[in-house]
Amino acid sequence: MGDPLNRRLRRVALPFVLALLVSEGSTAETESVREKEYWATVARYAKGERAGAVASLALWTGRDIDAMVDSIESLARAAAKCEACEARRRFEALPLRAAVLLHAERDREDRIARINKMEGAPDCSARVHGAASERLVRVAALQPGGRDFAARFSAAMSIDFRAMLCFLGAERWADFGLESSPKDPALLMARGLVTETIGVTGYTEAPPIVTYESRNGREFASVRSAKADKTRRLNEAREAFEKALAIDPDQAEARLRLGRVLWRLGRGQEARERLRRAIADGPEWIRYLGHLFIGQCLEDSRDVAGAIVEYKASISLRPDSQVGAMALAHALSTRGDADGARDALEPALAYAGRRKTVDPYWLYLNGAPDTGETLLGILRLESLR
């Protein structure tokens, strides 16, 4: 029959045990439903329904996103322990590349919205979808072919962050990719790009401090940042470009930038050598900048006549270049040719307001705003099928 007290305790405890079981079952079922919703959203994105999928992801809480990523990372750890098991099969079947790109696109849209709200001030803050894309790309790299995807994604993100003036974020993405692909030319190039930018601008060694002020009902942002060691950063850029060229000697842009960095480091003769090689095998925009940069090197060495030849060669490739025209006019005026300087400026001024393309000189330090998005778009076309 048993002890009467034990029987009474069992009668009292039974409802609580049943309630707990029901609660646990409901939680598991809810989690299963949320996972299905998540992967359905990823599947929509992979099929090309980008706008709807990105909009749907905005409705998820940070806690829900973190829970999903935790679950994916847990499955990846289980898959790593076996060669042919259910966990490995499930893990390799996950559309992780689509998930990475989806979170990155959601984060980019949110970032642009905040930039517009703050009157164009850079927004480099780490938010939930940006963190999710960083965590998931590490896991995606473990899938077949995932390492190449992770390298290209990291390079694209680095370039995109640089264009958005988030230099430390750009450097972080380049370094992340180089951890697993240290000899990838595109990643070395990306690191060279951002460290060159930091070395030239002095911005930034620490996360920028953004302060907000309300005036007349509108918010304005101001950005402060610690100064960088320019020489150290320029040498980092030099090393990155040199490594990229050692792996792929046909990179005309790396050679152009190496020459420019060497000039900034005071190594004018070496700079001219690299720049001339870039001109020899580069596309038109490389040749345009190369002649412009060589002209500056020659002016520094007091070879004004040589500089004038280079500036004229630069202008012949871009007749609408005000930069080239101003450089030529300055060199001519230095030689005492005031009439020639005026004649050099007049044609360029005639192009004012009628240019169809942006002068590559103005894009040199930060890059075109849409380059990163273009590279991510190529990844989408290749990966989301």
HELIX and SHEET records of a PDB file:
HELIX    1   1 PRO A    4  ALA A   46  1                                  43    
HELIX    2   2 ARG A   50  LEU A   57  1                                   8    
HELIX    3   3 GLY A   62  ALA A   79  1                                  18    
HELIX    4   4 GLU A   86  ALA A   93  1                                   8    
HELIX    5   5 LEU A   96  LYS A  117  1                                  22    
HELIX    6   6 VAL A  128  ALA A  140  1                                  13    
HELIX    7   7 GLY A  146  ALA A  163  1                                  18    
HELIX    8   8 PHE A  167  SER A  180  1                                  14    
HELIX    9   9 PRO A  185  THR A  201  1                                  17    
HELIX   10  10 LYS A  230  ILE A  247  1                                  18    
HELIX   11  11 ALA A  252  ARG A  264  1                                  13    
HELIX   12  12 GLY A  268  ASP A  281  1                                  14    
HELIX   13  13 GLU A  284  ASP A  300  1                                  17    
HELIX   14  14 VAL A  304  LEU A  317  1                                  14    
HELIX   15  15 GLN A  322  THR A  334  1                                  13    
HELIX   16  16 ALA A  338  ALA A  350  1                                  13    
HELIX   17  17 PRO A  360  LEU A  363  1                                   4    
HELIX   18  18 THR A  371  SER A  383  1                                  13    
SHEET    1   A 2 ILE A 209  ARG A 215  0                                        
SHEET    2   A 2 ARG A 218  ARG A 224 -1                                        
END                                                                             
